[in-house]
Amino acid sequence: MQAQSIGKQKYGIGKLWTIFGGILFVYLFLGFMVFPCLDTLTSIFSTKDAAGNADPFAVIRFFFAGNMPTFVLNSLKLAVLLVITVNVVGISIVLLTEYFDIRGAKILRLGYMTTLIYSGVALVTGYQFLYDKDGILTNWLLQYFPNIDRQWFSGFSAVMFTMTFACTSNHALFLRNAIRGIDYNTVEAARNLGAKPFKVLMKVVMPTLLPTLFSLTVMTFITGLCAMSAPTLLGYNSINPEIVRLAGSTTADEAFPQARAALLSIILAMFTILLLSVLNHYERKGHYLSVSKTKAKLVKQKIQNPVANVLAHIYAYVLFIIYMTPVVMIIVFSFQNWQAIRSKTLDFSSWTLINYFGSQDYSYTTSRGKTKIRPDAISGVFANEKTIGGIRLSFVLSAIAAALACVIVVVAVNYIFKHKNKKRGKVVEACLLFPWLLPTILICYSFRIFFNNEVWYVFGNNLYYGENVRFLIIMAYTVVKLPFAVRMIKAAFYAIDEELEDAARNLGASALVTFLRVKLPIVLPSVLAVFALNFNALFTEYDMSATFHSSHGTSYAMVIQSMCNEEGRDGMNMNASGRRCASTVFIMVISGLILYLVYGVGARDLGERLAIRERRRKRFKAVCGKLGLSRAAAEETDKAEAHIE
């Protein structure tokens, strides 16, 4: 009798938690996904004319009569051409490092994957450091071609060049995995039937990669359509920079800017929904190739034609130079003083750590002959107040948002699997994937406009005012990262054996205990990987930061972007360019470390971990033997090491 009452009590508490969680989920979904976007949509048709009368089609007429179509066409032009250039370069780098036998492939691969450790505003500023009007390469070209235009690296061509190499990251990850999964038996069979190498590549290898290539093509198109950092910094009139500009404008500056920004956001959303629908339809058709039951590892193919082999090597190393030059130059010049950086000349007598640590005063002479001193006008990344503030703010906001997204998704996916045969599970999953249908700029713009008032839904608070904007940024970060977290963590839940859950239930464990002690430890590595990748992306995020930019919401990316605006003005921020280089290096180190922990240490299976542990133990014993340490001391150290692992 007592056991029954306890069971009913547990059931009642569990039911209450389920109801509370459901209400909270609906509240967050409606308040931070549906209502802001609906407000953006309705704002298009709520404009008024000069007399104050409602004119629901004023923005539509202005769209066709003004220059708004130019921004849409420019974004479409960029997206279409990026699909071509990114696929050409992306497929090339994967084939050169994974399919063909190219000398130095491991080194080439590291160069091609540098875009994984720095992206967005950091990557664009790296290319600017080389190619802009005062860039290293531009100054070098002027020595041989004095009539060259210093502004050659700007506009559409500069954006195309930068984004072509920046957007091959997905190819380096996903297409590489796809080509490594090819069954070599099929390649060998085609060669035995007399097929030439090029025919094998086109008829056997490429069809296997088509599903992955199609997904990459759609995502590249969306990336080009929603491009923000490159068009903003390199001066190209596309949709996203115009939305951010209009969001900060007022009716005193131009006609109904907010409604125009909303219309551009909705246009982006329509393109995104259409493309993702096409991608989803293609995936459901199930484009699979049958392979042999005993899969053989792919063996790299030698290029038999000597001329083609030489050309392939030249092409591979030209791409390597393009990828690596900005990285190397940024690292080298981050250790140069501000005079060398300003003149873009490498001076071996100018090595310094001032761009990273410490500060110096700067003395200068005014036009009237007076000498003035600016205290701490030369400062390093970790000594500059604004830079430290940006790092601290981005670190905290990104960590909270990444963790919050993981917690929400883990709880939600557990619920989805618990009710996988019911509509409620599918509804919850659809709600979590909803942000994938919308471009990031639409979500952020909707947040900025909807919550820039005393909104009843958040108890009369203005979330865009003062320090409240930080909470708004966290929510935007979280919403945007939910779909990715769902896809990754849901895949991890499939690895849970249902018999484990049944066994825990038979032993009397409650649903909460089963989740915490059985399910969570199994999916925890994937959850931590998702947290790391989300944090990595958010830490240097630019698009959302530009939308929410304010005195209380200046992220690290915005600090980097605006770092050189006041460089040298009245003797202030004399080494802003050097600090920007050092900031980019800092981002590379953080991103590289996270990627190593996720794809290096985190990707090792149990056998690899045990082998590494055994090698470490043998190495330690050998060192102990040479140093003459006692066997007992070595065994104690082994036990301590095993306990730590």
N, C-alpha and C positions, 0 to 999 in steps of 0.2 A: 504494500500500500504506500509506504514511504517512498519506495523507488519510483512508483508511478507518479506521485506528486512532484518528485524532483524532476522526472522526465517532462512533466507538463510545464513546470517552472522554466526549465531550460528551453523548451519549445516556445514558451511565451516570450522569453527574453530574445531569443533568436528572431522570432516574428517581429518584435518591436524594432530590433536593429535593421531588419529588412525593410520595414515600412519607413523608418527614419532615413535609411540610405536611399530608398527610392524617391522620397520627397526632396532630399538634398540634390540628387542627380537631376531631377526634373527642374528644380529651381536654377541650378547652374546652367543646364542646357538651354533653358528658355532665356535666362538673363544674360548669358555671355556667348550665345551663339545665334539664337533666333531673333530676339527683340532688336539687338543692334543692327542686324542686317536688314530686317524689315523696316526699321527707321531710315536706313540709308535708301532703300528702294522707294519708300513713300516720299522722301524729301525731294525726289526728282519731279514729282507731280504736284508739289505744294508751293511752288514759286508764285510770286505776285509781281504784277507789272508796276510801273511808276505811280499809278493812281491807287495802288493798294488792292487791286482786284486779283482774285485767284486766276492764274494762267497756267494750267497744268502742262501745256505743251510748249512753254517758252524755251525750256532747255533743249527740247528736241529740235525746235526751229534754229536755235542758236548753234546747235551741233552741226547742222548741215550748212549754215551760213558762215560759221567761223572757221577757225583753224584746228578744231578738235579732230576732224577726220585725219589730219596730217599725223597726229600722234598715234592714232590707231594704225594707220598704214605703215608708219615707221617701225612700230613694234612688230607688225606682221612681217614686214620685210626682213627685220633682224631675225625673227624666229625661223622663217623659212630657210634663209641662207645658213643660219647656224646648224640646222638639221644636216645640211650637206657637209659643211666644213668640219663640224664636230665628229660626225660619223666617219669621215675620211681619216681624220687624224686619230680618232679613238680606235677604230679598227686597225689602223696601221701599227700603233704602239703595242697593241695586244698581240697581233700576228708576229711582229718583230721580236717580241720577248718570249712568247709562249709557243708559237707554231713553227717558225723558221729557226734554223740554226745560225744565229748571229753571234759573232764574237763579242764578249763583254755584255751579254744580255742581262746579267744580274745588276751591273752598274747602270745600264740603260733603264732598267725597270725602276731603280731608285730615283733616277732623274725624272722619269715620266710620272711618278707618283708624288712628286713634290706638291702638286696642287691639293693633295689631301691634307697637308699640314698648314697650308695658309690659303685663304680664299677671301672672297668678298672685297672689302675696302683695303685689306692688307695686301692682297694680290694686285689690285689695280694700282695702288701707290707704288708697288714694286716695279711694275711696268712703266709707270710715269717716271720713276727715278732714272730709267734708262732712256726713254724715248720722248719725253716731253720737250718743251722749248729749251730748257736748260739741262736736258738729260745727258748722260755720259755718251751714249751712241750719237745723239744729235750733235754734240760738240765735236765728236770725232769726225762725223761726216762733213761738218762745216769746214774742216781743215782741207778737205779734198774737193768739196763741192760748195764753194762760198755762196752760190745763189740759191741754195736749197731753202725752202720755207721752214722756219723754226717751228711753226705750228702744224707740221705735217702729221704729227701723232695726235689727232683730235677728231671728233665727229664719228661718223658711221664706220669708217675703215679702222679706226683705233679700237672702237668697241668690238667690232667683228674679230680683229686679231686677238685682243685680250680674252674675250669670252670663248673663242675657239679652243684655246689651250686651257682655259680655266674649267671648262665644262666637260673635259675628258675624264674627270675623276670617277664618274659612274662606270665608264667603260673599263677603267683600270681595276675596278672592284668586281663588277657583276659580269662583264663580258669575259674577263680573265677566268673567273670561276666556271663560266659556261664552256669555254674552250678547253679548260682542263678536264671537264667532264666528258669530252668526246671519246667514244670507244675507238681505240686505235685499230681494232680488228676490221672495222669498216673501211678505214683509210688503206690498210694493207691489202684488203680484198680488191679495192678499186685499182690499186697499183698493179696487182698481180694480173688483172684483166687487161692491162695495157694502157690504162688511163694516164695521161700526162699530169705532172704536178699541178699545173694551173687548173686543169679540169677537175682534179680531185678536190682542190680548194673550193671551186665554185659549185660543184655538183654534190659533194659529200659533206664538206665542213660547213660551208655557209648556210645550207638549209637547217642544220642543227642549231645554228646561232640565231635564226630568224625570230623566234619568240622573244629572246632577250633583246635583240636589236630593235624590234618593234616597240617594246616597252621603253628602251633608252631613247628612241626617236621621239616618242610622245612626250617624255619628260624633258628632253632637250628643247622641244618646241615651246612647252610651257615656261621653261626657264628663260628662253629668249623673249617670250611675250611679256613676262613679268620682271624683266631685268631692271635693276635699280642702281646698284653701286657704280657699275661701269658707265652707263649713260649719264649719271649725275656728275661723276668726276671727269669724264672725257668729253662732255658737251654734246650729247645726242638727245634730240627731242623725242622721247618715247612716253608711254602711258604712265608708268609708275612715278617718275620724277615730276610729271605734271600734276598728278594727284596730290603728292606731298606739297607741291608749291601752292596749289589751290586750297588745300586744307588749312594753310597758314594765312590765306588771304582774307580780305573782308569786302563787303559790298561797296565800300568807299573806294577801293582800288579797282574793281572790275565788277561786271554783272554776275550776280548769283554764283560765286565761285564754289560754294559748298555743293550746290546741286550739280554743277558741272563735274566736280570731283566724284560725286556719287554716281553719275551716269557713266563715267569712264571706268569706275570700279565694277559696275554691273556688266559692262561690256567685257571686261576681263573675266568676270565670273562665268559669263555665257560661253566664252571660248574654252575655259578650263573644264566646265561641266561637259561640254560636247566632246572634248578630247579624252577625258577620263572615261566617259561612256563608251567611246569607241575602243579604248584600251581594255575595259572590262568585258566588252562583247568579244573581243579577239581572244582574251584569255579563257573565256568560257567555252570557246569552240574547241579548245584542247589541241593545240598544234604540237604533237609529240612524234618522235621518231623511234621506231623499235630498234633495239641494239641486241647484240649477242648476250647470252646469259652470263658468260664469263668475260667481264669487261677488262680490257687491257689498257694500261696507262699510255697516254699519247707520247709518241717519240718525235722529237723535233725533226723537221724535214730540212735537208740540205738543198740549197739552191744550186742546181747542177750547172746552169749557164754562167760562165765566168763574168760576163758583162752584167747580167742581172744581179749576180751576187755582189759585185762591186757597187753597183748603183743602190742596192738595198742597204749596204753598209753605210754608204755616204748619206742616204736619206735618214737612216736611223740616228746617226750621230749629229746631223743638222738639227733634227728634232730635239735631241738631247741638249744641244747648245742653247736652243731657244728656251727650253724648260729651265735649264740650270743657271743661265746667265743672270736673270734677276735675283735668284736666290743667293748666288755667290757674291754678287755686287752689293746686295743689301747687307749680308753678313760682314763683308770686308769693310764697307764704309761705316758700319755701325761702330767701328773701332777707330775712326778718324775724327780729328777735331773739326770744328764748325767751318774754319777757313777752307780746309781741303774738300769738305762736302759741298760748300757753296760753289767752289770752282770746279767741282767734279773731277778733281785730279788726285790720283793715288800718291800719297807722300809717305814713305816708310819712316820718316822722322816725326810723323804726326799721330802715331798710335796713342790711343787714350781710352780710358774706361769711363770718361765723364758722361757719355751718352747713356750709361747704365747706372752708375753710382756717383754720389756726391754732387757738389755744385761749386760754381766759381762766380766771382763778380766780373762785371764787364765795364771797362772804362772807355769813354769815347769823347771826342771833341765836337762841340756844337758849332753851328755856322758863325757864332759870335766869338769863337775861340775859347770858350769855357770848357773845362774838363768835367765831365759828369761820370758818376759811377752808378751802375745798376746792380744792386745786390742780388746774387743768385740768378742772374740773367742767363747763365749757362748751367743747366741742371740735367741730371740723368733721369731715366724712367722711374727709378725707385727713390728719387729725391724731389721730383716735381709734384706739387700738391694736386694739380688737375689730373695728371696722369695716374697717380696713386688713387685718387678719388674715382676715376673712371674704371680702373682695374677692380677696386674694391666693390663698387656698385654692380658692375657686370658679373663679377664672380658670385656675389650673394644672390642676385636676381636669377642668374642662370642656374645656379645650384638648386635654389628653391623650386623653380619652375620644372627643371628636369626631374627632381625627386617627386614633386607633386604629380606630374604626368605619369610616372611609373606607379605610384601608389594607386591613383585612380584607375589606371588600366589593369593592374594586377587584380584588384578587387572586382572590377567589372568583367574581366575575362573569366575569372573564377565563377562568377554568376552566369555568364554566357554558357560555359561548359556544363554548369549544373542544370541549365534549362535549354540545352542545345536543340531539343526537339519541340520547343514551344516558341510562340511568336514573340514573347517578351524578351527572350535572349537575342533574337534577330533585331528587335527594335533597339535594344541597348547598343548592339554592335553598329547599327546604322547611325545612331546618334554620335558615337565616338568617331566614325569615319566621315561625318558631315563636313568638318573643316577642310577635308581634302578636295571637296567640290568647289571651294572658294579660294581665290588668290589671297596670299598673305596680306597684301596691301588693302584689300576690301575689309578683311577682319579688323585690321588695325585702325583703318580710317573710321569704320563703324564704331569701334570702341571710343575713339577720340571724340566723335561728334555726339554719340548717344550719352556718354557719361560725363560730358562737359557741361552738365547742369545738375541741379539738385534732384536727382532721379529717385522716384518713390521706390523703385525696385531694390535699391541699395540703401534704404532707410533715409532718404533725403540727402545723401552725401554726393559731393562733386568729386568723382574719382580722378579727374584730370587736373585738379587744383592742388598746388603745393606738393607735399611729399606723398599724397594719395596716388600720384601718377605711378609711383613705384609698384603699388599693388596692381594697378591696371596693366603695367608692363608684364608682371608675373603672370597674370591671367591670360594675356595675349600670347606670351611665350608657351604657356601650358596648352592652350587650345590648339595652337598651330602644330605642336609636337604630338598630340594625341593619336592621330592616324598612324604615324610611323611606329609609335610604341605599340599600338594594337596589333599591327601586322607582325612585328617581331616577337612580342610576348605571347601572342596567340599560337604562333608556331612552336614556341617552347612548351606550351601546355599540352600539345599533342604528344609530347614525349613521356607524359605521365601515364604510367600503367594503372588502369582502373582497378586492378586487383589490389594494389597497395591501399587505395582508398577504402575498398570493401573490407580489407583486413583490419584497418584502423577502426572502422565502424563496428566490426564484430568484436573488437577488444574494448568497446565502450567509449571510444574517443568521440567527443563532440565535433560538430562541423568546423568550429573555430580551431580546435586543437589539431584536427586533421589537416586543415589548411596551413597552419603555422609550422607543424612538425613534419609533415609529409610532402605537401605540394610545394610550399615556398622554397625549401632547400633545393629542390630539383630545378626550379625555374630561376633561382637566384642568379646564377652566372649570366643568363640572358638578360635578366632585369638590370644587372649592373652594367652590362654592355650597352644596353639602350640608354641608361642614365649617362654613361660616359660619352656616347656619340651625340646625344641631345645637348649635353653641357658643352661639348666641343663646338657644336654648331651655333649655340646661343651666345657663347662667350664673345665672339667677334661678329655677331649678327649686326647688319646695317639697316636693312629695309624697315624693320619695325622700330629701330632706334631713331631713324630719321622722322618717322611719323609721330612718335611720342616725345620728340626732343624738347626739353625744357630745362630750366636751371636746376630742377630737382631730379631730372631723369636723363642726365648726360652720360651715356654709356661709353665703354672703352672705344668702340668703333667710331663714335662721334668725336671723341677726343682726338683720335688718330686723324680723322678726316679734317678737323679744324685746326690741327696743330700748327700748320705752316701759315695760316692766314695772317697771324700777327708777328711772324718771324722777322726780327730785326727792326721792327717799328719802335722808334724811340728807345733803342737799345734793349728791347724786351725779347725774350725767347730766342736768343741768338743761335742756339743749336737745335731748333725745332725739327729740322730735317734729319739731323743725326738721331734725335730722340725718336723720331718716327721710324727710322731704320731699326733702332734697338727694340722698339715696340713690336715690329714685325718679327724680329728674331725671337723675342719672348713668346709671341704667339706660336711660332713654329715649334719651339721647345715644348710648350704645353700641349699642343695638338699632337705632336709626334709621340710624346710620352703616353698620352691617352690611347692613341691608336696602337702603340706597342702593347699596352696592358690589355686591350680588347682583342686585337688580332694576333698578338704574339703570345704573351703569357696566357691570356684568357682562352685562346683557341687550342691549347694543348690538351690532348686527351689524357686519361689516367696513365696509359703506358708511357707516354712521353714524359709526364711528370715524374714517374718512378725512375725512369732511366736517367733523367737529369739529377734526381736526388742521389742515385747510386754513384754517378760520376763525381758529384760534388763530395760525397763521402770518401771515395777513393783518393781524390785529389787532396783532401784535408789530411787523411792518414799518411799520405806520402810526404806532405809538408811536415807533419808531426814527427815522422821518422827521421827526416833530415835535421830537424831542430833538436832531436833527442828527447822529445816529450814522452812521458810515461804512457803505457797502454791504457791505464785506468783513466787518465785525463782525457785521452782521445775518445774512450767509450762514453764518458760523461758528456763530452761535447756532442757526440753523436745523438745521445738521448735528448739533450736540450734542443738540438737542431730538428730532430724528428717531432718533438713536442710543438715547436713553433710552426712546422709545416702542417 
